[in-house]
Amino acid sequence: MRVNFEVHQSHVPLWENKDWRYAVVMGGRGNGRSGTSSRYAVSQLLSNEYTRGAIMRAVHGDIRASCWGEIIDRITEQGIQEGFRVTDNEMYIERGQNSLRAHGFKASSGSLTARLKSLAGYNFVWIEEAEEIGEAEFRTLDDSLRTVKGRIRIVLSLNTPTKNHWILKKWFDLEPSGIDRFYIPKLKAETKDVLYINGTWRENQPHLDEHTLDRYMAYKNTNPAYYWQVIEGLSPDEKRGKIFTGWQQIDAIPQEARLMRFGEDFGWFPDPACVVAIWYWNGSYILDEVAYGTELTNEYLAGEIKKYGNAITIADSAEPKSIAEQRKYGIIVQGAEKGKDSVSFRIKVASQKKIYVTRKSSNVWTSYENYAWKEDKDGNPKGEPDHTWSHAMDAVTYPIASLHNKTQDIIRPQAPRERRNIAV
């Protein structure tokens, strides 16, 4: 069976270069990344090369309207439907020894991860909107792919993320773009197994209608941050729609600071658990990371809290079982107040506070830098935070909201702590 896929020149190395394990197809909107990635996936189904593949997104339910839809479109365009066995409800397609199946990193938003280790026998993965995937999730997937039946290939298609995103830190250097606070990603010279395919709408211009191009150009004036990142494919200094601003880093907790609360957001994998200590100092709050990570048991988290100091813990009330378990370990835990507009209220209260973060609290600071409002396809905020970076920020805002108008409730730590002079 032969097909005639039209692929613009900048994407041809995806087929011609055979030395990559990771292909990062990244850049501006309108470049045709999804079309090219789906053409590559279909070509692998038709190939003599063994392919057992997965099409993936952060949430399983998002695959049907994106990766799966693209693949079905490519097959329909070529008129080759009869050459495949398709099970649409499972999003599974097969031709001879080769197959593709939909796998979400999560079944639904906020749910636990799928069993990524079940992909051990797979040798091809296409991850759409790869910027939505956390490094821990990707590492688990990557480590699971270990078959020797065929070369292993992972295609990551995505819009260019912010400069501190793990994909850029892992494989790219950033060069000045000439636009203030925006950077050009360049593949690190020492990288040996990564193919980088970049581009903007310009490579795909013959396939874009005039109205679409006019809309892209209008963003330069109406939403410049969106234009330079999403349309031109540059990497920004800061996340668009960033929720909190003005936080500062501090070397250590001052001697006169007082421990007020612990905040705790439960998690397992890929969602991390997080415990943050909240200190009161000169009318401001200091955040100090107590624990952060995946697969941390309630017993471990309770032990870290007890080693740190003595204060009430405000935790995610959606996990009553975890709260009850921690009480057995001697932690004074209260569930955070939740209800209509509770997230907005917590954000509003925390936004009114002067906040410092200890320099050792790297996960809290990274979450602060990336915690942003969800956007629609045109970069407009949707009025709710993106869940990806919410774990540490929930652990911060639970106790701060509980302390609203209650700063007289002061609990000192159980034991003296080593202090140093501070530098703000």
Residue pairs with C-beta under 8 A, 6 or more apart in sequence:
1 46
1 80
1 83
3 42
3 43
3 46
3 78
3 80
4 78
5 39
5 42
5 43
5 74
5 78
7 14
7 15
7 36
7 39
8 32
8 203
8 204
9 203
10 197
10 198
10 199
10 203
11 25
11 32
11 36
11 197
11 199
11 203
13 195
13 197
14 23
14 25
14 36
14 40
14 155
14 195
14 197
15 40
15 43
17 195
18 151
19 193
19 195
20 153
20 193
20 194
20 195
21 151
21 152
21 153
21 154
21 193
21 194
22 154
22 156
22 171
22 193
22 194
22 195
23 153
23 154
23 155
23 156
23 194
23 195
23 196
23 197
24 130
24 156
24 158
24 167
24 171
24 194
24 195
24 196
24 197
25 33
25 36
25 37
25 155
25 156
25 157
25 158
25 197
26 33
26 156
26 157
26 158
26 159
26 160
26 167
26 185
26 196
26 197
26 198
26 233
27 33
27 159
27 160
27 197
27 198
27 199
27 200
27 233
28 159
28 160
28 199
28 200
28 201
28 230
28 231
28 232
28 233
29 159
29 200
29 201
29 216
29 230
29 231
30 200
30 201
30 204
30 208
30 212
30 216
30 231
31 199
31 200
31 201
31 203
31 204
31 233
32 203
32 204
32 207
33 157
33 158
34 66
34 67
34 70
34 128
34 157
35 70
35 74
36 197
37 67
37 70
37 126
37 128
37 155
37 157
38 67
38 70
38 71
38 73
38 74
38 126
39 74
40 126
40 155
41 53
41 55
41 67
41 71
41 100
41 124
41 126
41 155
42 71
42 74
42 75
42 78
44 51
44 53
44 98
44 124
45 51
45 53
45 84
45 93
45 95
45 98
45 99
45 100
46 83
46 95
46 98
47 98
49 150
49 151
50 97
50 98
50 123
50 149
50 150
51 98
51 99
51 100
51 123
51 124
51 150
52 98
52 99
52 121
52 122
52 123
52 124
52 147
52 149
52 150
53 98
53 99
53 100
53 101
53 122
53 123
53 124
53 125
53 126
54 100
54 101
54 102
54 103
54 119
54 122
54 124
54 125
54 126
55 63
55 67
55 68
55 71
55 91
55 100
55 101
55 102
55 103
55 125
55 126
55 128
56 63
56 67
56 102
56 103
56 104
56 105
56 125
56 126
56 127
56 128
56 141
57 63
57 66
57 67
57 104
57 105
57 127
57 128
57 129
57 132
58 104
58 105
58 106
58 129
58 132
58 133
59 104
59 105
59 106
59 107
59 108
59 109
60 102
60 103
60 104
60 106
60 107
60 108
60 114
61 104
61 107
61 108
62 104
62 129
63 91
63 102
63 104
63 128
64 91
64 102
66 128
66 129
67 102
67 126
67 128
68 91
68 102
71 93
71 100
72 86
75 81
75 84
83 95
84 93
84 94
84 95
85 93
85 94
85 95
86 92
86 93
86 94
87 93
90 101
90 102
91 101
91 102
92 99
92 100
92 101
92 102
93 99
93 100
93 101
94 100
100 124
103 114
103 116
103 119
104 114
105 113
105 114
105 116
105 133
105 137
105 141
105 270
106 112
106 113
106 114
106 270
107 114
109 387
110 271
110 387
112 268
112 269
112 271
113 137
113 140
113 269
113 270
116 137
116 140
116 141
116 144
117 140
117 144
118 144
119 125
119 141
119 144
119 145
120 144
120 145
120 146
120 147
121 147
121 149
122 145
122 147
123 145
123 147
123 149
123 150
123 151
123 152
123 153
124 150
124 152
124 153
124 154
124 155
125 141
125 145
125 153
125 154
125 155
126 154
126 155
126 157
127 133
127 138
127 154
127 155
127 156
127 157
128 157
129 157
129 158
129 159
130 138
130 156
130 157
130 158
130 167
131 158
131 159
131 161
131 165
131 167
132 388
134 166
134 270
134 388
135 166
135 170
136 269
136 270
136 272
136 294
137 270
138 166
140 269
140 270
141 154
142 154
145 152
145 154
146 152
156 167
158 167
159 229
159 230
159 233
160 185
160 229
160 233
160 234
160 235
161 167
161 168
161 235
162 168
162 235
162 236
162 237
162 238
162 239
162 369
162 370
163 174
163 183
163 235
163 236
163 237
164 366
164 369
164 370
165 235
168 174
168 185
168 235
171 187
171 188
171 191
171 194
171 196
172 185
172 186
172 187
172 188
172 196
173 185
173 186
173 187
173 188
174 183
174 184
174 185
174 186
174 235
175 183
175 184
175 186
176 183
176 184
177 183
177 184
177 228
177 234
179 228
179 234
181 236
181 237
181 238
182 228
182 229
182 234
182 235
182 236
182 237
183 234
183 235
183 236
183 237
184 234
184 235
185 196
185 198
185 235
187 194
187 196
198 233
199 233
200 231
200 232
200 233
201 208
201 213
201 216
201 231
205 213
216 227
216 231
219 226
219 227
219 230
219 231
219 379
220 227
220 231
223 378
223 379
225 236
225 240
225 379
226 240
226 378
226 379
228 234
228 236
229 235
229 236
229 240
230 379
238 369
239 369
239 370
239 371
239 372
240 372
240 375
240 379
241 372
241 373
241 374
241 375
241 381
242 369
242 370
242 371
242 372
243 347
243 351
243 371
243 372
243 373
243 385
243 393
244 347
244 350
244 351
244 355
244 368
244 371
244 393
246 354
246 355
247 355
247 356
247 357
247 365
247 368
248 355
248 356
248 357
248 424
249 356
249 357
249 358
249 359
249 365
249 424
250 286
250 356
250 357
250 358
250 359
250 422
250 423
250 424
251 358
251 359
251 420
251 421
251 422
251 423
252 358
252 419
252 420
252 421
252 422
253 279
253 281
253 286
253 288
253 358
253 417
253 419
254 281
254 286
254 419
254 422
255 419
256 281
257 279
257 280
257 281
257 286
258 279
258 280
258 281
258 410
258 411
258 412
259 277
259 278
259 279
259 309
259 310
259 311
259 411
259 412
259 413
260 278
260 279
260 280
260 285
260 311
260 399
260 403
260 407
260 409
260 410
260 411
261 277
261 278
261 311
261 312
261 313
261 314
261 399
261 400
261 402
261 403
262 275
262 276
262 277
262 278
262 290
262 305
262 308
262 311
262 312
262 313
262 314
262 399
263 274
263 275
263 276
263 278
263 313
263 314
263 315
263 394
263 395
263 396
263 397
263 398
263 399
263 400
264 273
264 274
264 275
264 276
264 301
264 305
264 313
264 314
264 315
264 316
264 333
264 395
264 398
265 273
265 274
265 315
265 316
265 390
265 391
265 392
265 394
265 395
265 398
266 273
266 298
266 315
266 316
266 319
266 322
267 273
267 274
267 294
267 296
267 391
268 294
268 295
269 294
269 295
270 294
271 294
271 391
272 292
272 293
272 294
272 296
272 363
272 391
272 392
273 291
273 292
273 293
273 294
273 296
273 301
273 391
274 289
274 291
274 292
274 363
274 364
274 391
274 392
274 394
274 395
275 289
275 290
275 291
275 292
275 301
275 304
275 305
275 313
275 395
276 287
276 288
276 289
276 290
276 361
276 364
276 392
276 395
276 396
276 399
277 287
277 288
277 289
277 290
277 308
277 309
277 311
278 285
278 286
278 287
278 396
278 399
278 400
278 403
279 285
279 286
279 287
279 288
280 286
280 407
280 410
281 356
283 354
284 353
284 354
284 355
284 356
285 353
285 354
285 355
285 356
285 400
286 355
286 356
286 357
286 358
287 355
287 356
287 357
287 358
287 361
287 364
287 396
288 358
288 360
288 361
289 358
289 360
289 361
289 362
289 363
289 364
289 392
290 304
290 305
290 308
291 300
291 301
291 304
291 305
292 363
292 364
292 392
298 322
298 325
298 326
298 329
299 325
299 329
301 326
302 326
302 329
302 330
302 331
303 329
305 313
305 331
306 329
306 330
306 331
308 413
309 413
309 414
309 415
309 417
310 411
310 412
310 413
310 414
311 332
311 411
311 413
312 332
312 333
312 334
312 411
313 326
313 331
313 332
313 333
313 334
313 399
314 333
314 334
314 335
314 336
314 398
314 399
314 402
315 322
315 323
315 326
315 333
315 334
315 335
315 336
315 398
316 322
316 335
316 336
316 394
316 398
317 323
317 335
317 336
317 337
317 338
318 338
320 335
323 333
323 335
326 333
327 333
334 402
336 342
336 398
336 401
336 402
337 401
337 402
343 384
343 385
345 401
346 394
346 397
346 398
346 400
346 401
347 385
347 397
349 397
349 400
349 401
349 404
350 396
350 397
350 400
350 401
353 400
356 424
357 364
357 365
357 368
363 392
364 392
364 396
366 389
367 389
367 390
367 391
367 392
367 393
368 392
368 393
370 388
370 389
371 385
371 386
371 389
371 390
371 393
372 385
372 386
372 389
373 381
373 382
373 383
373 384
373 385
373 386
374 381
374 382
374 383
374 384
374 385
374 386
375 381
375 382
376 382
385 393
403 409
